[in-house]
Amino acid sequence: MKIFNRLFQGSTQIWVITMLLAVFSFLPVFSTSKSITMHVAHVVFGLLLAIIAHRIPYRFWRGPLSSLILWGSIFLLVLTIAQGATIQGANSSRWIYVFGMSFQSSALANLALLIFLSRKLSKKEGNWTFKESIKNLLWPVFIICGLVLPANLSTTILIFLNSMVLLYVGGYHLKHIGKILGLAIIFLFSFILFARAFPDLIPNRIDTWISRVESFTSPEEIGENYQKNIAMTAISEGKITGTGPGRGLHKHFLPQNNSDFIYATIVEEYGLIGGTIILFMYLWFMLACLRTARRAKDLFGRLIVIGLSFSICLQAMINMAVATSLLPVTGQTLPLVSAGGSSIWMTCIAIGFILSVSRRKKDTEVEIFETIPLNISKDE
């Protein structure tokens, strides 16, 4: 028991949720895959990364190392565009091969960006002018989103939303966030127009984006609706209690059944009850993280917890919304549950950082943020 307590420190609730989701993932992945060995290896390695990350004091990332990781992730994004690989027929320029294994560099970029923003916001504590923030705070948001956009619109939007929420929580003025949102919309439409005018100049997936939106708004269309229709049929077959573990039929016809659409398989085999439990697991995770954020000893720790936990839960909500036809197809996986390598590892590292903040050491620091609202800095 003492060894267990020494190995798994920090929030017990977050550890329990993480372990439950990770272990549960073996069931739907095994049901949809010929071999589960690789997924088990990814999960075990991811949990090892979480254990290592949570033992590193989170203040360690408040120094120049956060900038170094950010620049490293930007370099990997550029390398991905130049040498991107196609995985299971999916678009290139999303993955690169590192030591013979596929790696999605945007996952690392999202993590590095949120840590960088947390560091900058905690030092300045919200007293930013718009012009000053462009130079010192926002430039990596624009660079990373610009590099990810041509190959993956949904991930770009996810990274952008994560950044905007973190800026607001960190005390950045709401009217400035509105300006950034306006600039982002203008840039997106300008990029679409430019890419349509010169399709061979910039590799992009604009036709896929338009097709998915048209399919979502026009249910009678075939094409992209095939995935959605199969997913909805699988969900309807699940009813209340499901068909039983491994007994789902529609997984055999559903593309990306162990990643992007794994939630449809879960509901088919475990029913409305199983799907609801998974939904509430992520909500429980968010509540546990908010509790950790309120107990953080400084603004940097609070921002790390809120930024990373919101990113994980938002991705989960998007995945489930796509499976239930509430959103167009996006390609986002279900954190800790979907099969994958880099996505699981980055999620586990993010959870490790959150747990690092939740570790309660006996020291002389005063918990000055315990009763302060989440979007107000200590000087306010």
C-alpha positions in Angstrom: 0.0 0.0 0.0 2.9 2.4 0.8 4.5 1.6 -2.5 1.2 2.3 -4.3 0.8 5.7 -2.4 4.3 6.7 -3.3 3.9 5.7 -7.0 0.5 7.3 -7.6 0.5 10.7 -5.9 -1.9 13.7 -6.4 -5.6 13.6 -6.9 -7.1 10.1 -6.2 -10.2 11.0 -8.3 -8.1 11.9 -11.3 -6.1 8.7 -11.0 -9.2 6.6 -10.7 -10.9 8.1 -13.7 -7.8 7.8 -15.8 -7.3 4.1 -14.9 -11.0 3.3 -15.4 -11.1 4.8 -18.9 -7.7 3.3 -19.8 -8.7 -0.2 -18.7 -12.2 0.0 -20.2 -10.6 1.0 -23.6 -9.4 -2.6 -23.9 -12.9 -3.9 -24.4 -14.1 -1.8 -27.4 -10.7 -1.8 -29.0 -10.4 -5.6 -28.7 -14.0 -5.8 -30.1 -13.1 -3.8 -33.2 -9.5 -4.9 -33.8 -7.9 -8.2 -34.8 -5.1 -7.6 -32.3 -5.1 -5.6 -29.1 -1.5 -6.0 -28.2 -0.3 -2.7 -29.7 -3.1 -0.8 -27.9 -2.2 -2.3 -24.6 1.4 -1.4 -25.2 0.4 2.2 -26.0 -1.8 2.5 -22.9 0.8 1.0 -20.6 3.5 3.3 -22.0 1.1 6.3 -21.7 0.4 5.5 -18.0 4.2 5.3 -17.4 4.6 8.7 -19.0 1.8 10.0 -16.7 3.6 8.6 -13.6 6.9 10.2 -14.7 5.2 13.6 -15.6 3.3 13.8 -12.3 6.5 13.3 -10.3 8.1 16.3 -11.9 7.3 19.6 -10.0 5.1 21.6 -12.4 7.0 24.8 -11.7 9.9 23.1 -13.6 7.9 24.0 -16.8 7.7 27.7 -15.8 11.2 28.4 -17.1 12.6 28.6 -20.6 12.0 24.9 -21.1 8.4 25.6 -22.1 9.6 27.8 -24.9 12.1 25.2 -26.0 9.3 22.5 -26.2 7.1 25.0 -28.1 9.8 25.6 -30.7 10.4 21.9 -30.9 6.7 21.3 -31.6 6.6 24.0 -34.3 9.6 22.3 -35.9 7.8 19.0 -35.9 4.7 20.6 -37.5 6.9 22.0 -40.3 8.5 18.6 -40.7 5.1 16.9 -40.8 4.0 19.2 -43.6 7.2 18.3 -45.6 7.2 14.6 -44.8 3.7 13.8 -43.7 2.5 10.2 -44.0 -0.8 8.7 -44.9 -2.2 6.4 -42.2 -5.0 3.9 -43.2 -5.9 6.0 -46.2 -6.3 9.2 -44.2 -4.9 12.5 -45.3 -1.1 13.0 -45.3 0.5 15.9 -43.5 -0.9 14.8 -40.2 1.5 12.2 -39.1 5.3 11.7 -39.3 7.2 8.6 -38.5 9.5 8.7 -35.5 11.7 5.6 -34.9 9.3 3.7 -37.1 6.2 4.8 -35.3 3.5 7.2 -36.5 3.3 10.4 -34.5 0.7 13.2 -34.7 2.7 16.4 -34.1 -0.4 18.6 -33.5 -1.1 16.7 -30.2 2.3 17.8 -28.9 1.9 21.3 -30.3 -1.4 21.7 -28.4 0.2 20.6 -25.1 3.3 22.8 -25.6 1.1 25.8 -26.5 -1.1 25.5 -23.5 1.9 25.3 -21.1 3.6 28.3 -22.9 0.4 30.4 -22.6 0.0 29.4 -18.9 3.6 30.6 -18.2 3.1 33.9 -20.0 -0.3 34.6 -18.5 0.9 33.8 -14.9 3.8 36.2 -15.2 1.9 39.1 -16.7 -1.4 38.3 -14.9 -3.7 39.7 -17.5 -2.3 43.2 -17.9 -1.9 43.0 -21.6 -2.5 45.5 -24.3 -3.7 44.0 -27.6 -0.6 45.2 -29.5 1.8 43.9 -26.8 0.0 40.6 -26.6 0.4 39.9 -30.3 4.2 40.1 -30.0 4.7 38.4 -26.6 1.7 36.1 -26.1 -0.3 35.3 -29.2 2.3 34.6 -31.9 2.5 30.9 -31.2 -1.3 30.5 -31.4 -1.2 32.0 -34.9 1.8 30.0 -36.1 0.6 26.6 -34.8 -3.0 27.1 -36.0 -1.6 28.2 -39.4 0.6 25.1 -39.7 -2.1 22.7 -38.6 -4.9 24.2 -40.7 -4.2 22.9 -44.2 -4.4 19.3 -43.1 -6.8 19.4 -40.2 -9.4 22.0 -39.7 -11.1 20.4 -36.6 -7.8 20.1 -34.7 -7.0 23.8 -35.6 -10.4 24.8 -34.2 -9.8 22.7 -31.1 -6.3 24.3 -30.5 -7.7 27.7 -31.1 -10.7 27.2 -28.7 -8.4 25.8 -26.0 -6.2 28.8 -26.3 -9.0 31.3 -26.1 -10.5 29.7 -23.0 -7.1 29.7 -21.3 -6.6 33.4 -22.2 -10.0 34.3 -20.7 -9.3 32.3 -17.5 -5.9 34.0 -17.3 -7.4 37.4 -17.2 -6.9 38.4 -20.9 -9.5 41.0 -21.8 -12.7 39.7 -23.4 -12.8 42.4 -26.1 -9.3 41.4 -27.2 -10.4 37.8 -27.5 -13.2 39.1 -29.7 -10.7 40.8 -32.0 -8.7 37.6 -32.2 -11.8 35.7 -33.1 -12.6 38.2 -35.9 -9.1 37.9 -37.2 -9.2 34.1 -37.2 -12.5 34.1 -39.2 -11.0 36.5 -41.7 -7.9 34.4 -42.0 -9.9 31.2 -42.4 -12.0 32.5 -45.2 -9.0 34.1 -46.9 -7.1 30.8 -46.7 -10.1 28.9 -48.3 -10.4 31.5 -51.1 -6.7 31.4 -51.8 -6.4 27.6 -51.7 -9.4 27.2 -54.0 -7.8 29.7 -56.4 -4.4 28.0 -56.3 -5.1 24.4 -55.4 -1.6 23.1 -56.3 0.3 25.7 -54.3 -0.8 24.7 -50.8 -1.8 21.0 -50.0 -5.1 21.2 -48.2 -8.3 19.3 -47.5 -10.8 22.1 -48.3 -12.9 19.9 -50.5 -13.2 17.4 -47.7 -14.3 20.1 -45.2 -17.0 21.4 -47.6 -18.1 17.9 -48.4 -18.5 17.1 -44.7 -20.4 20.3 -44.0 -22.7 19.7 -47.0 -23.4 16.1 -45.9 -24.1 17.3 -42.4 -26.6 19.9 -43.5 -28.1 17.7 -46.2 -29.1 14.4 -44.7 -30.3 13.0 -48.0 -26.8 13.2 -49.5 -24.7 10.0 -49.7 -20.9 10.1 -49.3 -19.7 11.4 -45.9 -23.1 10.4 -44.5 -22.2 6.8 -44.8 -20.1 6.9 -41.6 -22.8 9.0 -39.8 -25.6 6.6 -40.9 -23.8 3.5 -39.8 -22.9 5.1 -36.5 -26.4 6.2 -35.8 -27.7 2.7 -36.7 -25.2 1.2 -34.3 -26.3 3.5 -31.5 -30.0 2.8 -32.2 -29.3 -1.0 -32.0 -27.7 -0.6 -28.6 -31.0 0.5 -27.0 -30.8 0.6 -23.2 -28.5 -2.2 -22.2 -26.6 -2.9 -25.5 -26.0 -6.0 -27.5 -23.2 -7.2 -25.2 -19.4 -7.0 -25.3 -18.1 -8.0 -28.7 -21.5 -8.6 -30.1 -21.9 -5.4 -32.1 -22.6 -5.9 -35.7 -22.2 -2.5 -37.3 -18.5 -2.1 -36.2 -17.7 -4.3 -39.2 -19.0 -1.7 -41.6 -18.0 1.4 -39.7 -14.7 3.1 -40.8 -12.4 4.2 -38.0 -14.5 2.0 -35.6 -11.7 1.9 -33.0 -10.8 5.6 -33.1 -13.0 8.3 -34.5 -16.3 6.4 -34.1 -15.5 4.2 -31.2 -18.3 5.8 -29.1 -20.9 4.4 -31.6 -19.4 0.9 -30.9 -19.5 1.5 -27.2 -23.2 2.5 -27.2 -24.1 -0.4 -29.5 -22.5 -3.0 -27.2 -23.1 -1.4 -23.8 -26.3 0.6 -24.6 -27.5 3.9 -23.4 -26.3 3.0 -19.9 -22.7 2.4 -21.1 -22.6 5.5 -23.3 -24.0 7.7 -20.4 -21.4 6.3 -18.0 -18.6 7.2 -20.4 -20.0 10.7 -20.8 -20.2 11.2 -17.0 -16.7 9.9 -16.6 -15.4 12.9 -18.6 -17.7 15.3 -16.7 -16.4 13.8 -13.4 -12.8 14.3 -14.7 -13.5 18.0 -15.4 -15.0 18.6 -12.0 -12.1 16.9 -10.3 -9.7 19.1 -12.3 -11.6 22.2 -11.4 -11.3 21.2 -7.7 -7.6 20.8 -8.2 -7.3 24.2 -10.0 -9.0 25.9 -7.1 -6.5 24.4 -4.7 -3.5 25.3 -6.8 -0.8 27.3 -5.0 -0.2 29.7 -7.9 -1.8 31.0 -11.0 0.6 29.0 -13.2 -0.6 25.7 -11.7 -4.2 26.8 -12.0 -3.9 27.7 -15.6 -2.1 24.4 -16.5 -4.9 22.4 -14.9 -7.8 24.3 -16.5 -6.2 24.5 -19.9 -5.2 20.8 -20.2 -8.4 19.4 -18.6 -10.6 21.6 -20.8 -8.6 20.4 -23.9 -9.1 16.7 -23.0 -12.8 17.1 -22.2 -13.6 19.2 -25.2 -12.1 16.6 -27.5 -14.1 13.9 -25.8 -17.3 15.9 -26.2 -16.6 16.5 -29.9 -15.9 12.8 -30.5 -19.2 11.8 -28.9 -21.1 14.6 -30.7 -19.8 13.4 -34.1 -20.9 9.8 -33.3 -24.4 11.0 -32.4 -24.7 13.3 -35.5 -24.6 16.5 -33.5 -21.5 17.7 -35.4 -20.0 17.0 -38.8 -17.3 14.3 -39.0 -14.1 15.8 -37.5 -11.6 13.0 -37.0 -11.1 13.6 -33.3 -10.4 10.5 -31.1 -12.0 9.7 -27.7 -9.2 10.5 -25.2 -7.8 7.4 -23.4 -10.4 5.2 -25.0 -9.7 5.3 -28.8 -6.9 3.2 -30.2 -3.8 5.3 -31.1 -0.2 6.0 -30.0 0.7 9.7 -29.8 -2.9 10.7 -28.9 -2.8 8.4 -25.9 0.7 9.5 -24.9 0.0 13.2 -25.1 -3.2 12.8 -23.1 -1.4 10.8 -20.4 1.4 13.4 -20.2 -1.2 16.2 -19.9 -2.9 14.2 -17.1 0.5 13.8 -15.5 1.0 17.6 -15.5 -2.4 18.0 -13.9 -1.6 15.5 -11.2 1.7 17.3 -10.6 -0.3 20.4 -9.6 -2.6 18.3 -7.4 0.3 16.9 -5.4 -0.1 18.3 -1.8 3.3 18.8 -0.3 3.8 20.2 3.2 5.4 23.5 2.6 5.1 27.1 3.8 3.3 28.4 0.7 -0.1 29.9 1.2 -3.0 28.8 -1.0 -3.8 32.4 -2.0 -6.1 31.4 -4.9 -8.4 29.0 -3.0 -11.4 31.4 -2.9 -10.8 33.5 -6.1 -13.0 33.0 -9.1 -11.4 31.1 -12.0 -11.0 34.1 -14.4 -9.7 36.6 -11.9 -6.0 37.0 -11.1 -4.7 37.7 -7.6 -4.1 41.4 -8.1 -7.8 41.9 -8.9 
